[in-house]
Amino acid sequence: MFLGLKLEMVFGQMGHFRWTQTYEEGGHYSVWIQMSEGPGETSCIHTVDKQPHSAYLPLLVAALLLAFIAALFVVAPYVYRRRCTSKFIKTVCCQSIQYSLDNDTPDACGAENSAAKSKPTRLRSLDTFRGFSLTVMVFVNYGGGGYWFFQHAPWNGLTVADLVMPWFVFIIGTSVVLALRSMQKRGLSQMQLLRKITWRTVVLLLLGFCFLNYSPRDGLLSWSWLRIPGVLQRLGFTYFVLSLLQTFWGQKEMPVKTYHWLNPVQDVVLYWPQWLIIILLETLWLCLTFLMPVPGCPTGYLGAGGIGDNGLYPNCTGGAAGYIDRWMFGDNMYRHPTCKIMYHTTEPFDPEGILGTINSIVMGFLGMQAGKIIICYKGANFHILCRFLVWAIFLGISAAILTKCTRDGGFIPVNKNLWSLSYVTCMGFFSFLLLGGMYFIIDVKGWWRGRPFIYPGMNSILVYVGHSLLGFYFPFSWEMRFLDSHWEWLFQSLWGTALFLLLWRPR
């Protein structure tokens, strides 16, 4: 990290003196101020007692190492599979279990492939996307090497850490469409689907509530710091609402492919009841956020409170969102929001609160739209990728309009704590691009099989719970001794993340 320090000094009658200097990490500096009686004769002498070190050198070394490992995971298997298709060594390759690109050959490899094709297959790009999101989550939970862009933004703005949860919510939406449609094809009734949905929701809520409030002293429920909202609680409730939408208004049969002006938008028009509900939910969020009166705060306030906005609204953290959560949950909320250190806030604020959950449902619904595109245009990969691109462009333009391409000056700033509408559209933009890119590389071209991210992606809840319980014990992490640089911190973050990836690699 680089620290920029700007000194501004005023010396009575001697005039106004301004001096700016940037200090780099790990260096020792001395500043000598020489003042004289005459105006304009004040000067500063800057000396370096100890040379700073490069804060980004550990990151560069890690990036090169990961690029080399990625080459082993991606390039080497791809080259090997390509060699297996050659006539010269096809017989040798088929002596062991390998993937063959020649599906029409009636040999051992072809028989294995046809047997595999007879079984229902998962969408590898979706599992890979989920596993990639979990991997980034584990990495940033370890501190991301101490770099600011791997930490959550204090209030408005976007960092790498702010990308993870909306990606996961988007994937939940896509999975709901594909999974429930598969269950419907197997003959499950609506009542059976509702029982499965309810059971999974209850499990997620209980896991989130217990693991969130666990302590070695108090057991599963720590009443000393009880917190009601949480990540798994939000994911569980979002999953429940999206599943209900899909169960009651989403099981539509695709019409016969004939020329009609609605064909390009049939994946939207066929599900108009769902869109109506989502529009009503978003209208509710907008009305509560911008029209609800909050005692002691301006209507529509979206700031952090504390010393922000020149200290005019110290107890207004989060505006209507914070007020509703404090009224509903009291002190059973997150007491250390990301804005607390920078803005010196005193009010509790939970980033998994009620109003944010509304926009979490909207984010998941965008993921459902991706699943509907895959179903509607099954087999037409070009159309699927084009639709993903169109949605990405539309959401990206919407985010640019809402924010005016600024951090704080737009109509609705990008804010992960509030799960603002601009945050949802911005994350939808990234989600469609990433899923589309992985779909093209993994499922269409077969250049990459999703390793190693696909393994945790197929066991997402176990990875999350395992990391929550064991992630901060040896050998996943340890008490660091060299805190004056990024080397040990980054190594620990990468080490813990790699161990969790290896745990889910099939034996």
N, C-alpha and C positions, 0 to 999 in steps of 0.2 A: 504494500500500500504506500502511496505517496501522500505526504501531508503538506498542504499548502497553507502557509501562515501569512496573514496580511496584518502588518502593524500600522496603526494610525495613531499618531501622537500630536497633542496640542500643548504647547508650552506658553500659556498666558500671552504676554505681549510679544513673545518672540516669534509668533506666527504659527502657521499650520504646517506640520511635517508628516509626510506619508512615505512609507517604505514597504516594499513587498519582496518576499523571498520564499522560494519553495524548498522545503526540507525533505530529503529522501530518508527511507526507512533504515534504521540501524546506525545512523550517523550521529556524531556528537558535535555540537556547534556552539560557538560563542558569538554574542552580539555586543559590541561596544558602542555606546551612544556618546558622542562628543557634542556638548552644547556650548554656545558662546553667547555673548551679550547682543551681538548684532543680528538683525533679522535675516533669515535665509542662510545662516552659516552653520546650522545644526547638521551633523552628518553621522552616519552609521558605518561601523567597520564589522564586516562579517568574516569570521574565520572558521575553518573546519578542523576540529580537534581529532576526529576519527572519521575516516572515509566511510560513507554509507555502502551497503551492499545492494545488489540488484534484487528487488523484491519479486520480480517475475521470472528469474532464472529457474527456480524450482518448478514453476508451471511449464516453462519451455521444455525442460528435461522430461517431465512427466508426459507432456503431449507427444514428444518424439517416441518415448517408450510405448505409450498406448497406440500410436500409429503403427509401430512395428508389430505389436501383438495383434492389432486389427488385421494386418496383412496376413498373419498366420491363420487367423480365424476365417478370413474371407477369401483371400486370393488363393492360398494353398489348396483348400478343399475344392474350389471352383476349377483350378487347373487340373487337379486330380480327377474330378468327374469328367472333364473334357477329354482327358487321356483315356478314360475308361470307354469312351464311345468309339475309339479308333479300332479298326478291324484287327490291328496287329496284336493288341493285348486284351481284347474283349474277353477272351476265354479266361485269362488270368484274373481279370477284375471280377468276374462272376463267380469265382471260387468262394468269395466272402460276401457278406451282406453289404451291398453298395447300391446307391441310387443310379439307375440307368436312364439316359435320355432317349433311348431307342425303345419306345413302348410297344412297338408292333412285333418285336422279335420273340418268338415262342421259346425262349431259353429260360434259364434259372432266374436271371435278372428280370426278364419280362414277366415271368409268372409271379414274382414277388411284387412287382409294381402293380400288376392287375389285381392281386389280392389286396394290396394296400388301397387301391382305388375303390374297391368294393365297400370299404368301410367309410363312414362319415369322417370327413377331415375338418380340422379347425382352420380358421383363417390365420395363417402363420404371421402375416404382417400385423394383425391386431394383437396377437400374443406378444410379438416382438415390441410393439409400441408400448404395451402395458409394462413389459419387463424393463424397457428403457426408462420409462417414467419412474418405476420403483428404484432403479439403480441410481438415478439422479437424486431421488428422495433420500436414499441412504447416504449418499455422498454429502449432500448439503446438511443432513442431520449431524454428521460428524464435524461440521464447521467449514467444509469446503476449502481446507487448507488455510483458512484465515483471510481469504480475499473477500473484499466487500461485495463483489458481484455474485458471490455464491451465498450471500446472506439475504434475508428478506429486506425489501425496501422499507425504510422507517414509516412512510405513509404513502404518498403518491409515487408513481414510478414503477419500474419493472426491472427485476433481476432474474438470474437463472433459478433461484430458489422459488420465485413466484410462479414459475411455469408448471410445476409438477402436479399439483392437485387438480387444476382444471383439465390437464391432459387426462388424468385418471378418470375424472367425471365424464369427459367426452367418450372415453373408452367404455365406461359403464353403459352409456346410451346405445352405442353401437352393439355391444354384446347383448343387451336386452332384446333388441329387434331380432338378431340372428338366433339367439337361444330360444326365445318364446315361439318363434316361427317353426323351429325344429321340433319343439315339444308338440305344437299343434299338428304337425305332419305325422307325429307318432300316435295321434289320436287322443291326447289329453284334453279333458273338458275344461271349461272355464273355472269350475270349482276346484279341480285338481291344480290348475295353474295358480289360483289364489292361495291355496294351502302352501304350495312351494314358495311363492313370493313372500307370504307372511312369515314363514319359518326362517327364511334367509334374512329377512329384515330384522326379526327379533334377535337372531344370532349376532348380526352386525352391531345392533344397538347395545346388547349386553357386553359384547367384547369391548366396544369402545368405552362404555361407561366404567367397566371394571378395570381395564388396563390403564385408562386415563387417570383413575383415582387410586391406583395401587401404590402402596408404600410398604417397605419391609417391616415397619413398626405396626401399622394399622391393618395390614392385610389387603384384601381386594378393594375395600372401600375405605379411603382415607378421609375421615370427616374433617380433618384439620385443613385440607385444601380442596374440598369437594368442588368439582367443576362439572356442570351439566352438559353444555354443548361440547362438541369435540369432532375430530376428523371422521372417525368411523360412524359416529351418530349422523353426521351430515351425509356421508356416503350411503348409509342405510336408508335414511328417509328419502334421499334423491332416487335411489334404486326403487323404492316402494312406489313412489309417484309415477316414475317412468314406466314401471311394469304395469301399473293399473292402466295407464294411457294405452299401452300396447295390447293389453289383454282385452279391453272393451272396445277400443276404437282403432286398433292397428292391424287386425288380422284380415287384411283385404287380399283377395285374389287378383293377380295382375290380369288386365283385359287382354284380349287377343291382339297381337301386333298388327294393327291396321293403321292406315294414314289418318291422322286426326290432329287438329291444331293443339290439342291438350297433351299429346304424346311427350313433348319436351318437358312438361311440368307435371306429369302424372304422379310422380313420387311426392308431390306436394298436394295436389288437388284431391287425390284419393283419401287423404288423411286430414281433411279440413276440420273435423271436430277436435283433433289434437291441437292443431294450430290455433283454433279459437280459444281453447283453454290456456295455452301458453301466452297468447296475446293478452288475455285477461290477467294472468299472473304478473306479466311484465308491467301492465298498466297499474296494477296494485302496488308494485314496487316503486314505480315512478311517483304515484300519488302520495304514498307514505313518506318517501324520501324528500320530496320537494314541497309538499303541501301541509304535512302534519306539523302543528305547532309544538315546539319543544320549550319548556319553561327555561327562561334565562338564556336562550340561544336564538339566533336568527333562523327564520324558516328556510329550509333547504340547505342548511349548513353541511358541508362535506369535509371540513377540516379536522385536524388532529387535536385542537384545543391546546391546553397548556400554554406555553409561551409562543405558540404559533399565532399568526395573524396579529402580531404585536401584543399578544397577551390579552386581547379583548374578550376572548371566550374561553377562559381556562377550564371550565367544567363541561364543555360541549363536545368532548371527544366522540367523533363518529356521528354527530347530529342525531337524526331520528333513529338510525340503526342502534346506536349506543343507548339511547334513551329507552327504546322498547326492550332491549335485552336486560338493562338494569332494573326495569320495572317487572319483568318476568322472572328473572333468576336471582336478583339481588346481588349478593357477593359470590354466588356460586358460578363464577366466570373466570376467564383467564385474567390474571392480575399483572402480567408482565407483557403488555402488547409491544409491538416493535417500535411504536412511537414514543414509548415512555422515556428512553434515555435521551433522545434528541430534543423532544418537546417538553420534557419534565411534566408529563401528564400525571394526574392523581386519580382519575376515574378508571375503574376496570373496563376493559373492552375486549370482547371475544371475536376473533376473526371468523369463527364458525357460528355466528349468531343467526337470528331468525330471518331478518331481511336478506342477508347474504345467501341463505338457503333457497330463497325464491329464485335468485339468479343462478344458483347451482343447478336447479332443475332446468332452467333455460339452457345452460351450458350442456347438460346431459341430453337435452332434446336435439341440440345440434348434432351430437353424436348419433342419436337415433336417425337423423336425416342421412348420415353417412351409411348406416346400415340399410336404410330403405333404398338408397341409390344402388348399393351392391346387389340387392334382391331384384329391383326393377330392371336393371340392365345386366343381369347375370349373363356371363359369356361375352359381353361386349365391353372389353376392357378399355377400349378407346373412349367410349361414352362415359364409363365410370370415372376415368381420370379427368376428362373434360368437365364433368359435373363437379368433382372435387375442386378443380381449379376455379370454376365459376363461383362456387360458394366461398372459397378463400378470398377471391378478389372482392366480392360483395362485402364480406365481413371486414376485410382490411380497409376498404373505403369508408365503411360505417365507423370504424374505430378512429380513422383519421379525421372525419368530420366531427365526431363527438369530442375529441381531444384537441382539435385544431393543430394537431401534430406538435403539441407541447406537453410538458409534464404537469403543470399546474394551471395553465391558462385557458383550458377548453371548457366546453359546456359541462362535460362529465369527465373528470380525470380518470386515468387508469389507476385503480386502487384495489389491491388484493385484499386488504383488510375489510373493505366494504363490499367486495365482489361487485363493483360498479358495472353498469351496462357496457361501458367502453372496455372494461377489463374482459368481459365475456366475449365481446366481438373480436377483440384483439387475440384472445386465446383460441377462439374458434378459427381465426385465420391461420394461426400456427398449427392447430390440430389437423385441419384439412390438408395443409401442405405436407405435414410429416406423415400422416397416414397414407396420403396419395403417393408420396415418394417411396415409402416402404412397400406399399402394395405393388408398385411398378417393379421395384428391385427384387422383391422376394417372391411374390405370387405370380407375377406376369413373366418376368425374365428369368427368375431362378438364379440370379447372380449371387445371392446371399441367402442362407437358410435361417437367418435370425439369431444364430449363436453369437454370444452366450446369453443374450437378453431374453430369448424365448423361454428359457427354463424358469426363471423367476416369474415370468409373465403368465405361466400356466399354474402358478401356485401363489398368487398375489397376496391373499389374506394371510397365509402361513408366513410369507416373507415379512409382511408388515408386523405381525404379532411377534415373530421371532426377533426381529430387529428391536422392537419396543422392549422386550424382556431381556435379551442377551447382548444387545448391540454395544452397551457401554461397560462390558466386563471383558477381562482378558480371555482369549487372545484377540478379540475384535478391537479393543482399544485399551489404553493404559494412561497412567498419569504422565504427562509430558514433562521433560526436564529442560529442553532448549526452547524457551518461549520467545526468544528475541529474533527469530527468523521463521520463515514459512516451511523450512525443510521437513522438520519432524511432524508438524501439523498436517502438511499435505500428504506425507507418507502414511500417517495413521489413517487419514480419510480414505486414501486409495486402498490401503491394506484391508480395512474393515469392509469396504464395499466389495472388494475382490473375494473375500472369504464368503460373503453372503451369496455371491454369484456362483462360487464353486460348490456351495452346499446343495444347490438345486440342480447341479449337472448330473444327468442320469449315469448310473454306473454300468 
